[in-house]
């Protein structure tokens, strides 16, 4: 596979440090490529799927990926793309975050792929043991102040102010590239477009630290474009916050729904960025989108691929089952776990396991404002119990109406769902 040609076709290359040199390097060698992931939270989010998928693409093309976890740099904070100083986490917190991110990366990358199996490294291994004197003599002496001030990650912060801590981040990341070059023969670093300055600084450190040695140094950098949505909003963010890869923070159903709701103007771009679909299927989806956008087949295909890749086939099937049940109104086949995911954000009422008249339940749970309103809602056919319309004002809700003996789902009207949760 010509990996660069594939990336260009997908519009996944923003910049490279040497186009022709990198093409030659990749065509003649099994290249070790790395990308860093700083543990700023206890989970990666979908913004990280861009570099993760890039590492997958290089691996499928026969090259060797390194996922570098920033257990050291994560204690400092990258100023790139930020207008203010980061809050610093305690070492124990960063260590915990690092372990969780390592587990997530192990699920996403192939660490058992023979000669080009992925490798996970943690820069805490070399940064934590480095003394201040080592840092200044071995790394600091190779960086001029004017050179560092010229980098966008630094220059953009000069007016607002930047601490020496964040100012030095560039040197720490440069040390990462040098260590991986020395220990793993890593010759390519990839990252987001905001990482260009850090990447080129790493290349500079490798060269300057060896300028008196008779060594042919071939190191490269490649960045991917900043992903934006057609409506101008930031990719990966919703009104509810970030879309996490951790299923406890963002359920597979919510994850699936995020992709299903992709704007028509974005879906082909995202299919190119994130999936490995063949050209003929991509073309068919593009034509389907142009002729029958209401079917949302491209969005559903994107959601399928992403949910399976990040979670599992089982999680995908569960998300599809919940989606289908909510669309059809047939809720009888849902399990308690399905309900926990699909009805996470609907109003809930907690009550004891006991028989109760439907009118009283509607009032107690504030589904209806009064008994008169409750009876009117029932008579008008606006009340559904687990997807089945109930028009008997004397109906008693009992054990047969509990799903897995834990939940009853009440719907009022077409779309207003309420969850009855039993203690």
N, C-alpha and C positions, 0 to 999 in steps of 0.2 A: 504494500500500500504506500502511495506517495502521500505521507501524512500532511505535508504543507499544502499540497494541492487540495486535499480534502478540507483542511481548515479554511483555506481561502474561499472555496466554494460555499462554505457555511458562514462566511463573513465573521470568522472567529479570530482573525488576526488584526490587532490594532497596530502594533509596531514590532519590528525585529531589529536587533542590533546589526545584523549583517545578513541580508536576504540570501545572497549567492553562497556565502560561506556556510550558512546554516543548512541550505539545501544539500550542499556537497557533504557536509558533516553527517547529516541524517541518512543520506543515501549510501555512505561508505562504512558506517559504524552502527553498532548497537549502542545507542546513546542513553546515558543515565540522566533523567530529567527530574527536577524537584519543584515542589510548590509548598509554601509555608502556610500553616493554619494556627493563628494565635488563639489561645484558649481564653477568650474574653467572656464566655458564658459556658454553661454546662451542656450546651448542644450547638452543633452547627445548624445553619438555616439554609433556605434554598438559594440564597445568594452564593453560598459556597459550592453549589452544584456545578457552577460554570468551571472553576478550576479542577474540581473532582472529575468531571466528565472529560476535561482536557487530558488529565493523567490517564484516564481509561483509554482514550483514543491513541495516545502514544504507546500504551501497553499493547493494545490490539495490533499496532503497526510494528511490533517486535522490539520496542524500546523498554527500558527499565525505569519505572516511576518510584520516586521517593516522596512520601508524605511526611513533611517535617512539622512536628508539633512544637509550637513555640513556648515550651515550659519556662524558658529564660526570658525571651523577648516579651512574652505575655505579662511579665511582671513590670515591664517598663511602659509599653503602650506605643503603638505606631501613630505618629501625627498625620499620616497621609489621609487626605480627604476629610479631615476634621478641622473645625474652627476653634475648638477649645481643648483644654487638657483633659486627658482621661483620668478617671478615678482609679487608684492603684489597689489591686486586691492583695490580700494576704497570701503568703507563699503556700499555705495549706489549701487555700481555695483554688489557686492556680493549678496546683498539683492534682486536685480532684477533677477540675475541669479537663485537664490534659488527659487523664485516664479515660474519661467519658468520650472525649473526642477521638481518642485512639480506637476505642471500641466501634464507634460509628464509621471511621475510615476503614476499619477491617471488614466491615460489612459491604462497603462500597467498592473497594479495590481487591484485586486478586493477589493474595499473598502466597499462593501455592501454584505459581504458574511456571515452574521450571527455571530456565535460564534468565527469564525476565520477570520473575516474581517481584511484586511490589515490596518496598521496604518502608517501615515506619521508624523515624528517628525523632529524638527530642533534643532541642538545642540547649536545654538545661544541663545536659551531660558535659558540655564544654564551656558554657558561659559561667556556670555557677562556680567552677573551680578556678576561674581566671582572676588574678589579682589586679588591682588598679594599675600597678606598675606594668604588668604584662599588657594590659589593655592599651595603655598610653604608648608604650615602646613598640609593641608588635603591630598595633593597628592604627592608633591615633596619629602616629608620625606620617602615615601615608595619606592623610586627608587634610587638604588645605581648607581654611575657614571660608575663603571665597568660593571654593568648589562646592562646599556644603550649602552655603547660602544661595547658590545658584539653583539648587534642586527645588522643584515646586513644592514638595512636602514641607520644606522648611520656609521658603520664601513666602508662601501663602499665609504663614503664621506670624511673620515678623511683626506686623502692625498690632495684631491682637495679643502677641506675646507667646513665647515658647520657652519652656524650662530646659535646662541643660540635659535633664533626663530624657525628654523626648527628642531633643536635638541630637543626642547620641544614638538614637535608635538606628539610624542609617548605618552606623559603623557596626553595630551588633548584627544586623541582618547581613552585612557584607562578610562578617566573620563566618556566618552560617554557610554562605556560598564557598568560602575558602576551605572550611573544614570538610564539606561534602566533596569538594574537588579533590582534596588530599586523601580522604578516607574511602570514598566511593567512586572516584573518577567521574564525578558529576560535572557535566559540561554545558548544561542548559537549565536555566531557571525560568519558570513561567509565573505569571501573576496577572492581576487586574491592571488596567491602564494607570491606576494611581500608584502602582508599584515600580514604574519605570525608573525613577531616580534611585530607589533602593537596589534594583537589579543591576543597573549600570555601575553603581558604586561598588557592588560586590565583584564585578568583573575587573574594575580598576584595582581593587585591593589584591586580587589574585595576581594580576600582572605586575604591579609595583613591588609586591613582596618577593617577586622572582626575577626582577629586572637584571640582577647580576648573575643569574644562572643560565646555563646553556639549555634552555627548555622551550620547546615549541608549544605555546599556550593557545588552545582553541576553546574559548568559552563564549557562550551566547546567552541572549535574553529574548524573551518573547512575551508580549502582553496581549490580553484579550480586551475587547471593547467593553466599556461600561454599558450595562444592559438597562435600558429604560423602556417603559411601557408607552403605548401609543397615546394614552391620555396625559402623559407627562409625569405620572406618579412613579415613585421608586419601585423597581422590581423587587418582589418578595415581601412587600409591606402591604398590610390591609388595615382597615379601620380597627381591627382587633389586635394588631401588632404583627410581629414577625411570623413567618411560616417555618416552623422548626422541623428538623429531621427526626427528633426524638418523638416517638409516638405518644409519650406521656404528656408532652407539651402541645403538640398538634396531632390530633388523632388521624389515622389513615383516611377516615371519611372526610375530615376537614381538608386534609392534604389533597385528596382526590378532587374535592369540590373546587379548590383553588384553581387547579388546572382546567377543569371542565368550564369554569367561568372565564377563561382567557378570552380577551377581546379578539374579534375576527381579524383585526389588523395586526395582531401579534402572534397568532397561533402558528403560522408557517415558520416564522422566524424562530419561535421557541422549539418547534419540532427539529429544525436544523441545529440549533444550539445544543439541545439536551438529549436527543435520541439518536439511535443508530439504524433508523429505518432505511431500506433500500430506495434507490432513486425512483424506481417505477411506482412504489407505493406513495412516496412523497408527491409525485406528480399527480397521481390519482386523487389524493387528499386535497391538493391545491385546486384541481378542477371541480371537485365536489363542493368545496367551500365557495367557489365562484358561482356555481349553478344552484346549489341548495344550502345556503348558509344556515337556514333554520334547523337543519338536521344536526348540526354541530358535530359531525363525524370526526373532523380534525381535532377538535377539543377533546372528544372522548378518547381518541387514539392517544393523544398526548397524555391525558390523565392515566390511561392504562399503563403506558410505558413507564411513566415517572413513579407511580405508586408501586408497581411491581419492582422496579429497580431499587427504590429507596426502602421499601418495607418488605413485601413478599407477595407471592401469588395469592396466598390465603387472605392477606390484608386487602388486596385488590378486590377479590371476590366479595368480601364483607362490605367494602365501600360501595360496590355496585349493587349489592342486595339492599342495603339501606337506601340508596338513591332510588332504586326501582320501587321499593315499598312506599316511600314518601310520595313519589310521583303518582303512583296508582291509588294510593290511599289504603292499600291492603297491608295492614301491619301485623297480621296474625303470625306470620312466619319469622318475625324478628326475635332475636334472643335478647336477654338482658344486656349482654355486652354490646350488641348492636344499638340498643336504645341509649346506653351510656354515651356512645359516640354521636349518634344522629340527633339526639335531643339534649345535647350538652348545654345549649344556650337558651332553651325555652323555659318559661316560668314553671316552677315546680312547687308542689304542695306535699308536705310530709304528713302522713297520718298513720294511725294504727290499722292492723289487719282486722277489719270488722265489716259486716254488712252495713250499708248506708244507702238511704234513698238518693236517687240521682239528683233530685232537686236540692237536697241538703248538701250534697257533695259539690255541686256547681256553685252554691253560695259560699260554703266554707273555704273553698279554694280560690274564691274571687274570680271565677270564670264568668259568672253572671252576677250582676250587682244586687239582685234581690230575688226572693222566691217568685215574685210575679214575673220578673224578667227571665228567670230560669224556666218556668213553665212555658212562657212564650217562646223561648229559644227551642225548647223540646218540641212543642206543637208545630213550630215552623220548619222542623227538620234540619235545624242548624247544628245539632249536637251529634257527634260521632264518638263511639266508644271502641277503641282499637280498630278504627277504620270502618266500623259498621254503624249506620244511622240508627238512632234510638228516638222514637217519638211517643213513648209511653211515659207520662209524667209520674207514674207510680213505680217505675222500674227501680229495682234495688241492685246496686253494684255490689257484687260478691266475689268469692274466690275464683269463679270461672272467668272473671274479667281481668284477672291479674296475669300478666306475662311473666313466666318463671317465678310466680308468687312475689314479684318485686315491684311491678309497674302496671299502671293503667294509663293509656294515652287517650286524652280527651281532645277532640277537635271541635272548635266553634267556628262555623262558617267554612270558607274554602281553605284558609291558610293559617288560622290561629291555633297553634298547638299548645297543649298544657300537659304537664307530666305529673301524675299522681305517684308518689314514691312511698312505699310501705316500709315501716320500721320492723 
